[in-house]
C-alpha cells in the first residue's frame, strides 16, 4: 500500500484521515489491492455491488452494454477515482455496468458494508468515512447531472460544445486536456465517431476551437 500513498492521500473518501490511522482503517475495511492487465474486467455487470473500488494506478472505463451488445462509455477513471459506490450505497441487487482496465491497473477494493455499519472496535475514523462517503455520492450525482445535460442536446455539435465548455470551466482555462480519445469521447456523448470528427473539423475551420490529440483550446 505504501507504493500508492500519494494517490491514497488524494482520494476524497479518505480526506481528513491521517496516515497514522490508515493502516488500521484498511485492516478494518478488509482492504485488498489487485492488479489487472489492459482490457481485463475489473467488475462485470451482474456482479453483486458489495465492493467499492479505488483506482490506484492506470486507466479504466465504466461501460454499459445493451441487449444488442452496444457499449456506452459512462465514465473514464484515473488514479484516485472511485467506482461502484453509487450501486453499493443503493444496495442494488447487481451491477448494471462493467469496469474494464484500459491500461495495466492497480485497484484497491473495500468492503462497503464495513464502511457504513457500526464498528465493534469503535474506530475513530468511521464517522469521517461515512461523512466523506456522503460527499462522494453527492459529487457523483452532480457528475451524472452534468453528463445528462450534454446528452440532452439535440445535435452532435451542441453535445461537443457543451462538453468542451464544461471541461474548460473545470480547468479554469480555455486550454485544457480531456480524459478521452476520439472513440471514447464519441461513446461518452453517444454519437457516431465519424460524425463527431466531422463536427470537430468544422468547429476548427470556423475558428471556434483548436485541438491536437486530447488537448483543446476554445477560441470564442
Secondary structure by P-SEA (a helix, b strand, c coil): cccaaaaaaaccccccccccaaaaaaaaabbbbbbbccccccccccccccbbbbbcbbbbbbbbbccccbbbbccccccccccaaaaaaaccccccbbbbbcccbbbbbbccccccccccccccaaaaaaaaaaaaaaaaaaaaaaaaaaaacccaaaaaaaaaaaaaaaaccccccccccaaaaaaaacccaaaaaaaaaaaaaacccccccccccccc
